[in-house]
Amino acid sequence: MRRLFRRGERVRSKIDGKVMEVLKYLKANLVEVRWFDLEKKEIRTNKLPEDKLSKAA
């Protein structure tokens, strides 16, 4: 299994363009990420497939 991202790395979601931080890998293709929700003013976590993410500039 080749991992594209490391823990703590900033990535961009291809779905909605949010910049997120990688927390950990859960399975072969599933990544747990977190981001700051501006509307609710709190930190959110979510699990996304690795192919829906790209490196943030």
PDB file of N, CA, C and O in Angstrom:
ATOM      1  N   MET A   1       0.837  -1.177   0.000  1.00  0.00           N
ATOM      2  CA  MET A   1       0.000   0.000   0.000  1.00  0.00           C
ATOM      3  C   MET A   1       0.886   1.246   0.000  1.00  0.00           C
ATOM      4  O   MET A   1       1.739   1.414   0.871  1.00  0.00           O
ATOM      5  N   ARG A   2       0.676   2.093  -0.964  1.00  0.00           N
ATOM      6  CA  ARG A   2       1.443   3.327  -1.048  1.00  0.00           C
ATOM      7  C   ARG A   2       0.582   4.478  -0.545  1.00  0.00           C
ATOM      8  O   ARG A   2      -0.496   4.734  -1.081  1.00  0.00           O
ATOM      9  N   ARG A   3       1.051   5.161   0.469  1.00  0.00           N
ATOM     10  CA  ARG A   3       0.303   6.278   1.023  1.00  0.00           C
ATOM     11  C   ARG A   3       0.766   7.575   0.375  1.00  0.00           C
ATOM     12  O   ARG A   3       1.964   7.844   0.290  1.00  0.00           O
ATOM     13  N   LEU A   4      -0.181   8.363  -0.074  1.00  0.00           N
ATOM     14  CA  LEU A   4       0.141   9.611  -0.749  1.00  0.00           C
ATOM     15  C   LEU A   4       0.428  10.749   0.219  1.00  0.00           C
ATOM     16  O   LEU A   4       1.178  11.668  -0.109  1.00  0.00           O
ATOM     17  N   PHE A   5      -0.161  10.695   1.406  1.00  0.00           N
ATOM     18  CA  PHE A   5      -0.053  11.795   2.361  1.00  0.00           C
ATOM     19  C   PHE A   5       0.496  11.295   3.688  1.00  0.00           C
ATOM     20  O   PHE A   5       0.371  10.118   4.026  1.00  0.00           O
ATOM     21  N   ARG A   6       1.101  12.202   4.428  1.00  0.00           N
ATOM     22  CA  ARG A   6       1.597  11.882   5.763  1.00  0.00           C
ATOM     23  C   ARG A   6       0.733  12.583   6.797  1.00  0.00           C
ATOM     24  O   ARG A   6      -0.029  13.496   6.480  1.00  0.00           O
ATOM     25  N   ARG A   7       0.865  12.140   8.035  1.00  0.00           N
ATOM     26  CA  ARG A   7       0.114  12.763   9.118  1.00  0.00           C
ATOM     27  C   ARG A   7       0.516  14.221   9.272  1.00  0.00           C
ATOM     28  O   ARG A   7       1.703  14.545   9.223  1.00  0.00           O
ATOM     29  N   GLY A   8      -0.453  15.095   9.456  1.00  0.00           N
ATOM     30  CA  GLY A   8      -0.186  16.510   9.647  1.00  0.00           C
ATOM     31  C   GLY A   8      -0.058  17.307   8.367  1.00  0.00           C
ATOM     32  O   GLY A   8       0.087  18.529   8.413  1.00  0.00           O
ATOM     33  N   GLU A   9      -0.110  16.640   7.226  1.00  0.00           N
ATOM     34  CA  GLU A   9       0.037  17.318   5.942  1.00  0.00           C
ATOM     35  C   GLU A   9      -1.274  18.010   5.548  1.00  0.00           C
ATOM     36  O   GLU A   9      -2.360  17.524   5.864  1.00  0.00           O
ATOM     37  N   ARG A  10      -1.158  19.141   4.861  1.00  0.00           N
ATOM     38  CA  ARG A  10      -2.334  19.877   4.392  1.00  0.00           C
ATOM     39  C   ARG A  10      -2.742  19.349   3.025  1.00  0.00           C
ATOM     40  O   ARG A  10      -1.915  19.236   2.120  1.00  0.00           O
ATOM     41  N   VAL A  11      -4.014  19.029   2.885  1.00  0.00           N
ATOM     42  CA  VAL A  11      -4.545  18.516   1.625  1.00  0.00           C
ATOM     43  C   VAL A  11      -5.782  19.322   1.244  1.00  0.00           C
ATOM     44  O   VAL A  11      -6.404  19.964   2.090  1.00  0.00           O
ATOM     45  N   ARG A  12      -6.129  19.280  -0.036  1.00  0.00           N
ATOM     46  CA  ARG A  12      -7.316  19.968  -0.536  1.00  0.00           C
ATOM     47  C   ARG A  12      -8.305  18.923  -1.032  1.00  0.00           C
ATOM     48  O   ARG A  12      -7.931  17.977  -1.726  1.00  0.00           O
ATOM     49  N   SER A  13      -9.560  19.102  -0.672  1.00  0.00           N
ATOM     50  CA  SER A  13     -10.622  18.204  -1.097  1.00  0.00           C
ATOM     51  C   SER A  13     -10.998  18.508  -2.540  1.00  0.00           C
ATOM     52  O   SER A  13     -11.223  19.664  -2.897  1.00  0.00           O
ATOM     53  N   LYS A  14     -11.066  17.470  -3.370  1.00  0.00           N
ATOM     54  CA  LYS A  14     -11.506  17.654  -4.754  1.00  0.00           C
ATOM     55  C   LYS A  14     -13.019  17.825  -4.828  1.00  0.00           C
ATOM     56  O   LYS A  14     -13.536  18.273  -5.852  1.00  0.00           O
ATOM     57  N   ILE A  15     -13.726  17.484  -3.783  1.00  0.00           N
ATOM     58  CA  ILE A  15     -15.182  17.566  -3.763  1.00  0.00           C
ATOM     59  C   ILE A  15     -15.640  19.021  -3.621  1.00  0.00           C
ATOM     60  O   ILE A  15     -16.427  19.505  -4.435  1.00  0.00           O
ATOM     61  N   ASP A  16     -15.149  19.724  -2.584  1.00  0.00           N
ATOM     62  CA  ASP A  16     -15.616  21.090  -2.339  1.00  0.00           C
ATOM     63  C   ASP A  16     -14.495  22.114  -2.198  1.00  0.00           C
ATOM     64  O   ASP A  16     -14.784  23.293  -1.992  1.00  0.00           O
ATOM     65  N   GLY A  17     -13.234  21.716  -2.298  1.00  0.00           N
ATOM     66  CA  GLY A  17     -12.125  22.656  -2.292  1.00  0.00           C
ATOM     67  C   GLY A  17     -11.635  23.077  -0.918  1.00  0.00           C
ATOM     68  O   GLY A  17     -10.795  23.971  -0.825  1.00  0.00           O
ATOM     69  N   LYS A  18     -12.128  22.464   0.152  1.00  0.00           N
ATOM     70  CA  LYS A  18     -11.688  22.823   1.502  1.00  0.00           C
ATOM     71  C   LYS A  18     -10.268  22.329   1.740  1.00  0.00           C
ATOM     72  O   LYS A  18      -9.873  21.269   1.255  1.00  0.00           O
ATOM     73  N   VAL A  19      -9.507  23.116   2.494  1.00  0.00           N
ATOM     74  CA  VAL A  19      -8.169  22.696   2.906  1.00  0.00           C
ATOM     75  C   VAL A  19      -8.311  21.977   4.241  1.00  0.00           C
ATOM     76  O   VAL A  19      -8.930  22.489   5.174  1.00  0.00           O
ATOM     77  N   MET A  20      -7.728  20.781   4.318  1.00  0.00           N
ATOM     78  CA  MET A  20      -7.870  19.928   5.487  1.00  0.00           C
ATOM     79  C   MET A  20      -6.510  19.449   5.939  1.00  0.00           C
ATOM     80  O   MET A  20      -5.519  19.585   5.222  1.00  0.00           O
ATOM     81  N   GLU A  21      -6.470  18.883   7.140  1.00  0.00           N
ATOM     82  CA  GLU A  21      -5.245  18.312   7.687  1.00  0.00           C
ATOM     83  C   GLU A  21      -5.440  16.810   7.868  1.00  0.00           C
ATOM     84  O   GLU A  21      -6.476  16.373   8.368  1.00  0.00           O
ATOM     85  N   VAL A  22      -4.451  16.024   7.463  1.00  0.00           N
ATOM     86  CA  VAL A  22      -4.531  14.569   7.570  1.00  0.00           C
ATOM     87  C   VAL A  22      -4.271  14.163   9.021  1.00  0.00           C
ATOM     88  O   VAL A  22      -3.253  14.540   9.601  1.00  0.00           O
ATOM     89  N   LEU A  23      -5.189  13.397   9.601  1.00  0.00           N
ATOM     90  CA  LEU A  23      -5.012  12.877  10.955  1.00  0.00           C
ATOM     91  C   LEU A  23      -4.381  11.494  10.932  1.00  0.00           C
ATOM     92  O   LEU A  23      -3.360  11.267  11.580  1.00  0.00           O
ATOM     93  N   LYS A  24      -4.985  10.557  10.184  1.00  0.00           N
ATOM     94  CA  LYS A  24      -4.439   9.200  10.105  1.00  0.00           C
ATOM     95  C   LYS A  24      -5.108   8.433   8.974  1.00  0.00           C
ATOM     96  O   LYS A  24      -6.162   8.818   8.467  1.00  0.00           O
ATOM     97  N   TYR A  25      -4.467   7.342   8.600  1.00  0.00           N
ATOM     98  CA  TYR A  25      -5.038   6.410   7.627  1.00  0.00           C
ATOM     99  C   TYR A  25      -5.837   5.363   8.398  1.00  0.00           C
ATOM    100  O   TYR A  25      -5.364   4.831   9.402  1.00  0.00           O
ATOM    101  N   LEU A  26      -7.040   5.071   7.932  1.00  0.00           N
ATOM    102  CA  LEU A  26      -7.881   4.080   8.592  1.00  0.00           C
ATOM    103  C   LEU A  26      -7.806   2.731   7.883  1.00  0.00           C
ATOM    104  O   LEU A  26      -7.674   1.697   8.537  1.00  0.00           O
ATOM    105  N   LYS A  27      -7.887   2.732   6.567  1.00  0.00           N
ATOM    106  CA  LYS A  27      -7.805   1.513   5.767  1.00  0.00           C
ATOM    107  C   LYS A  27      -6.866   1.799   4.604  1.00  0.00           C
ATOM    108  O   LYS A  27      -6.133   2.788   4.615  1.00  0.00           O
ATOM    109  N   ALA A  28      -6.893   0.933   3.610  1.00  0.00           N
ATOM    110  CA  ALA A  28      -6.000   1.081   2.461  1.00  0.00           C
ATOM    111  C   ALA A  28      -6.236   2.395   1.724  1.00  0.00           C
ATOM    112  O   ALA A  28      -5.284   2.994   1.222  1.00  0.00           O
ATOM    113  N   ASN A  29      -7.472   2.851   1.650  1.00  0.00           N
ATOM    114  CA  ASN A  29      -7.776   4.040   0.858  1.00  0.00           C
ATOM    115  C   ASN A  29      -8.507   5.115   1.651  1.00  0.00           C
ATOM    116  O   ASN A  29      -8.797   6.178   1.101  1.00  0.00           O
ATOM    117  N   LEU A  30      -8.811   4.882   2.909  1.00  0.00           N
ATOM    118  CA  LEU A  30      -9.621   5.796   3.706  1.00  0.00           C
ATOM    119  C   LEU A  30      -8.740   6.634   4.627  1.00  0.00           C
ATOM    120  O   LEU A  30      -7.903   6.098   5.354  1.00  0.00           O
ATOM    121  N   VAL A  31      -8.935   7.958   4.592  1.00  0.00           N
ATOM    122  CA  VAL A  31      -8.116   8.887   5.374  1.00  0.00           C
ATOM    123  C   VAL A  31      -9.024   9.682   6.300  1.00  0.00           C
ATOM    124  O   VAL A  31     -10.091  10.135   5.884  1.00  0.00           O
ATOM    125  N   GLU A  32      -8.613   9.855   7.550  1.00  0.00           N
ATOM    126  CA  GLU A  32      -9.345  10.708   8.474  1.00  0.00           C
ATOM    127  C   GLU A  32      -8.732  12.100   8.427  1.00  0.00           C
ATOM    128  O   GLU A  32      -7.524  12.262   8.603  1.00  0.00           O
ATOM    129  N   VAL A  33      -9.573  13.105   8.187  1.00  0.00           N
ATOM    130  CA  VAL A  33      -9.100  14.481   8.046  1.00  0.00           C
ATOM    131  C   VAL A  33      -9.890  15.393   8.980  1.00  0.00           C
ATOM    132  O   VAL A  33     -10.978  15.047   9.439  1.00  0.00           O
ATOM    133  N   ARG A  34      -9.312  16.578   9.253  1.00  0.00           N
ATOM    134  CA  ARG A  34     -10.040  17.574  10.036  1.00  0.00           C
ATOM    135  C   ARG A  34      -9.877  18.933   9.382  1.00  0.00           C
ATOM    136  O   ARG A  34      -8.890  19.201   8.698  1.00  0.00           O
ATOM    137  N   TRP A  35     -10.875  19.791   9.610  1.00  0.00           N
ATOM    138  CA  TRP A  35     -10.851  21.152   9.089  1.00  0.00           C
ATOM    139  C   TRP A  35     -11.648  22.038  10.022  1.00  0.00           C
ATOM    140  O   TRP A  35     -12.395  21.558  10.875  1.00  0.00           O
ATOM    141  N   PHE A  36     -11.479  23.333   9.849  1.00  0.00           N
ATOM    142  CA  PHE A  36     -12.182  24.306  10.673  1.00  0.00           C
ATOM    143  C   PHE A  36     -13.422  24.781   9.939  1.00  0.00           C
ATOM    144  O   PHE A  36     -13.324  25.323   8.838  1.00  0.00           O
ATOM    145  N   ASP A  37     -14.582  24.583  10.536  1.00  0.00           N
ATOM    146  CA  ASP A  37     -15.853  25.013   9.964  1.00  0.00           C
ATOM    147  C   ASP A  37     -16.080  26.483  10.328  1.00  0.00           C
ATOM    148  O   ASP A  37     -16.258  26.810  11.502  1.00  0.00           O
ATOM    149  N   LEU A  38     -16.074  27.373   9.324  1.00  0.00           N
ATOM    150  CA  LEU A  38     -16.200  28.805   9.574  1.00  0.00           C
ATOM    151  C   LEU A  38     -17.589  29.207  10.043  1.00  0.00           C
ATOM    152  O   LEU A  38     -17.726  30.143  10.830  1.00  0.00           O
ATOM    153  N   GLU A  39     -18.623  28.515   9.571  1.00  0.00           N
ATOM    154  CA  GLU A  39     -19.986  28.867   9.954  1.00  0.00           C
ATOM    155  C   GLU A  39     -20.272  28.516  11.412  1.00  0.00           C
ATOM    156  O   GLU A  39     -20.831  29.328  12.149  1.00  0.00           O
ATOM    157  N   LYS A  40     -19.894  27.321  11.824  1.00  0.00           N
ATOM    158  CA  LYS A  40     -20.161  26.868  13.190  1.00  0.00           C
ATOM    159  C   LYS A  40     -19.042  27.237  14.158  1.00  0.00           C
ATOM    160  O   LYS A  40     -19.214  27.150  15.374  1.00  0.00           O
ATOM    161  N   LYS A  41     -17.887  27.654  13.612  1.00  0.00           N
ATOM    162  CA  LYS A  41     -16.703  28.017  14.399  1.00  0.00           C
ATOM    163  C   LYS A  41     -16.246  26.864  15.302  1.00  0.00           C
ATOM    164  O   LYS A  41     -16.057  27.033  16.507  1.00  0.00           O
ATOM    165  N   GLU A  42     -16.075  25.697  14.689  1.00  0.00           N
ATOM    166  CA  GLU A  42     -15.572  24.537  15.414  1.00  0.00           C
ATOM    167  C   GLU A  42     -14.815  23.623  14.460  1.00  0.00           C
ATOM    168  O   GLU A  42     -14.937  23.736  13.240  1.00  0.00           O
ATOM    169  N   ILE A  43     -14.041  22.726  15.029  1.00  0.00           N
ATOM    170  CA  ILE A  43     -13.241  21.795  14.240  1.00  0.00           C
ATOM    171  C   ILE A  43     -14.071  20.566  13.929  1.00  0.00           C
ATOM    172  O   ILE A  43     -14.700  19.993  14.818  1.00  0.00           O
ATOM    173  N   ARG A  44     -14.075  20.161  12.665  1.00  0.00           N
ATOM    174  CA  ARG A  44     -14.815  18.986  12.209  1.00  0.00           C
ATOM    175  C   ARG A  44     -13.833  17.908  11.774  1.00  0.00           C
ATOM    176  O   ARG A  44     -12.741  18.213  11.295  1.00  0.00           O
ATOM    177  N   THR A  45     -14.215  16.664  11.938  1.00  0.00           N
ATOM    178  CA  THR A  45     -13.431  15.547  11.417  1.00  0.00           C
ATOM    179  C   THR A  45     -14.319  14.730  10.498  1.00  0.00           C
ATOM    180  O   THR A  45     -15.536  14.674  10.669  1.00  0.00           O
ATOM    181  N   ASN A  46     -13.681  14.094   9.512  1.00  0.00           N
ATOM    182  CA  ASN A  46     -14.427  13.296   8.552  1.00  0.00           C
ATOM    183  C   ASN A  46     -13.501  12.241   7.975  1.00  0.00           C
ATOM    184  O   ASN A  46     -12.279  12.351   8.081  1.00  0.00           O
ATOM    185  N   LYS A  47     -14.080  11.226   7.370  1.00  0.00           N
ATOM    186  CA  LYS A  47     -13.319  10.174   6.701  1.00  0.00           C
ATOM    187  C   LYS A  47     -13.594  10.267   5.207  1.00  0.00           C
ATOM    188  O   LYS A  47     -14.748  10.225   4.779  1.00  0.00           O
ATOM    189  N   LEU A  48     -12.526  10.395   4.411  1.00  0.00           N
ATOM    190  CA  LEU A  48     -12.660  10.542   2.965  1.00  0.00           C
ATOM    191  C   LEU A  48     -11.762   9.553   2.257  1.00  0.00           C
ATOM    192  O   LEU A  48     -10.723   9.172   2.795  1.00  0.00           O
ATOM    193  N   PRO A  49     -12.140   9.125   1.052  1.00  0.00           N
ATOM    194  CA  PRO A  49     -11.246   8.288   0.254  1.00  0.00           C
ATOM    195  C   PRO A  49     -10.025   9.097  -0.188  1.00  0.00           C
ATOM    196  O   PRO A  49     -10.115  10.299  -0.439  1.00  0.00           O
ATOM    197  N   GLU A  50      -8.905   8.425  -0.274  1.00  0.00           N
ATOM    198  CA  GLU A  50      -7.648   9.079  -0.620  1.00  0.00           C
ATOM    199  C   GLU A  50      -7.676   9.708  -2.015  1.00  0.00           C
ATOM    200  O   GLU A  50      -7.030  10.730  -2.244  1.00  0.00           O
ATOM    201  N   ASP A  51      -8.412   9.112  -2.938  1.00  0.00           N
ATOM    202  CA  ASP A  51      -8.442   9.638  -4.304  1.00  0.00           C
ATOM    203  C   ASP A  51      -9.287  10.901  -4.443  1.00  0.00           C
ATOM    204  O   ASP A  51      -9.279  11.516  -5.509  1.00  0.00           O
ATOM    205  N   LYS A  52     -10.013  11.307  -3.406  1.00  0.00           N
ATOM    206  CA  LYS A  52     -10.782  12.555  -3.421  1.00  0.00           C
ATOM    207  C   LYS A  52      -9.983  13.715  -2.852  1.00  0.00           C
ATOM    208  O   LYS A  52     -10.528  14.805  -2.682  1.00  0.00           O
ATOM    209  N   LEU A  53      -8.693  13.510  -2.550  1.00  0.00           N
ATOM    210  CA  LEU A  53      -7.838  14.534  -1.970  1.00  0.00           C
ATOM    211  C   LEU A  53      -6.639  14.803  -2.856  1.00  0.00           C
ATOM    212  O   LEU A  53      -6.189  13.915  -3.580  1.00  0.00           O
ATOM    213  N   SER A  54      -6.116  16.025  -2.806  1.00  0.00           N
ATOM    214  CA  SER A  54      -4.877  16.364  -3.499  1.00  0.00           C
ATOM    215  C   SER A  54      -4.037  17.233  -2.563  1.00  0.00           C
ATOM    216  O   SER A  54      -4.548  17.773  -1.582  1.00  0.00           O
ATOM    217  N   LYS A  55      -2.755  17.360  -2.871  1.00  0.00           N
ATOM    218  CA  LYS A  55      -1.875  18.172  -2.022  1.00  0.00           C
ATOM    219  C   LYS A  55      -2.266  19.640  -2.134  1.00  0.00           C
ATOM    220  O   LYS A  55      -2.554  20.134  -3.224  1.00  0.00           O
ATOM    221  N   ALA A  56      -2.273  20.331  -0.998  1.00  0.00           N
ATOM    222  CA  ALA A  56      -2.605  21.763  -0.987  1.00  0.00           C
ATOM    223  C   ALA A  56      -1.354  22.559  -1.332  1.00  0.00           C
ATOM    224  O   ALA A  56      -0.239  22.169  -0.986  1.00  0.00           O
ATOM    225  N   ALA A  57      -1.552  23.665  -2.009  1.00  0.00           N
ATOM    226  CA  ALA A  57      -0.428  24.533  -2.407  1.00  0.00           C
ATOM    227  C   ALA A  57       0.051  25.358  -1.229  1.00  0.00           C
ATOM    228  O   ALA A  57       0.986  26.146  -1.366  1.00  0.00           O
TER     229      ALA A  57
END
